[in-house]
Amino acid sequence: MRVASFVNHLEFEFEGNINKNAICLGDVDNDGQNELIVGNEKGVLAVFKGENPHPVHVGTELGMVSAISVGDVFNTGLNVLVVVTGCGYCYIYDFEDDHLGEPTEKKVLQPVHAQRIPANVKIMLIGDVNGDGFSELVVALTDRVVRTYRWVNSGEVVGGKSYGKLIGLNKWELGDQIGSITFNRCKDGTPSLLVAQPGGTYFTLKVQRTSQDYELDPFDEQSSELLTKMSLDYEPLASARLRNPNIHTEICGNIRLSKISSHSSEEETNETLKTDVVQADTSRCEETPCEISKTSDSSRVRSSNDACDVSPYKVCDNLRPFLRNTRSSARSCMESNEGETNLASAYALATLDGTLMLVHEGKIRWNLQVDHQLFAVCGLDVTEDGKDEVIACAWDGNTYIVCQNTDCVRFTFHEPVNAFTAGLYGLRGKQVPCLVYASFNNRIYLYHSITMSHVVTKSMVEVLKEDSMYQQMLDKLGISADDTAKLKELNHFLLYGKLEY
């Protein structure tokens, strides 16, 4: 195992204890550059941008911030910031008219919407969970419940912005405590929701829509029933029986892999992925093929599983043709992917007993055991080869970067970690991969120069063989790249100025 030493980093000042899901990287002002958003148990929310060590926006008196997420909740094509507190308050912040620069004075955040949802939310995601082209808000609670919500406009305009609220769609109640939740794409291109369970196991939750659902008008008073079919599949995994069945588990989905041929044998699918396999296009269904208007609205129809009694909202008639076209485009995207194979993304699981796994289509690709308690796992491309590496962090600061052939690099952060995340951050006009650590000394460290040319250790000969100029020189000298003896003699002469005899 290689040991990496990352030096270049930014330090942000932020006081208070941070929930491990109350730290997030996302583009809140829609300028193409991600910001760092973090909240603490005292109800303070801060937005950091660029190299400014101080927050450019601050919110206070929110309550204990338990989860933060950035996404297109309003389904207008623009990101917003969603914050949920432990007591059940959900705040939505819109930065559409406020491009974050680096002001000399920090601004106070004011939410554009606030409402009550069930308390004890521990994790929150924003994304399309049912493949209809609209984003939903997914939350996991400490009482083993997973819920989905969708934003619905009421047709009224307050302060120049459409007024509405989040309504409940679906609800699942599981048997064991939830470690984390993540989105993942299935083999047929449809989205699913993975829910980590103790002992390195997980559930796959899907809301499958039939072709008839896309023909329904969600704002028609006659369409009061949501025609969805909910499925729930338990995945124990082959090695789950070797673990402590009560150990905490984290999961991260939508990890980009190399494409595997559909005629591969079962033995080949259990082997490590080879780097020369054609890369799968995993962004096909994650991006909606149609652009959503800023005045558009998502479906007001809710599932019978939701216990809340929400009156149906109305919308003007000129939006209905647009929504029909939106659902038709989403259905076309789904149907176009039905004939393609091996579009499934991989997902990684990490447990507190130090087990790290990469799973693809329910089969374990590799299983790595470390001597540290892993509490967070992410997927990030740090080698810039189009494939994601698995990044897992332990409470003591040890971080493991594992590529898809199990080669591993370890980076040791110098302090115990309160919260961790990995992703892209906007720095000097570019989106750069970074590792973010929240320590217990009221500091947040963002390491941004973490890009590596390769994870596995390579010899000088192997590195030189990949250089085109070196290949041209060998051709001029009449030396074959496969002639190890001649290459050794040439390299010895170039390094020491003498030939070996």
Secondary structure, 3 states (H helix, E strand, C coil): CEECCCCCEEEEECCCCCCCCCEEEECCCCCCCCEEEEECCCCCEEEECCCCCCCCEEECCCCCEEEEEEECCCCCCCCEEEEEECCCEEEEECCCCCCCCCCCCCEECCCCEEEECCCCEEEEEEECCCCCCCCEEEEEECCCEEEEEEEEEEEEEECCEEEEEEEEEEEEECCCCCCCEEEEECCCCCEEEEEEECCCEEEEEEEEECHHHHHCCCCCCCCCCCCEEEEEEEECCCCHHHCCCCCCEEEEEEECCECCCCCCCHHHHCCCCCCCCCECCCCCCCCCCCCCCCCCCCCCCCCCCCCCCCCCCCCCHHHHHHHHHHHHHHHHHHHHCCCCCCCCCEEEEEECCCEEEEEECCEEEEEEECCCCEEEEEEECCCCCCCCEEEEEECCCEEEEECCCCCEEEEECCCCEEEEEEEEEEECCEEEEEEEEEECCCEEEEECCCCCCCCCCCCHHHHHHCCHHHHHHHHHHCCCCCCHHHHHHHHHHHHHCCCCC
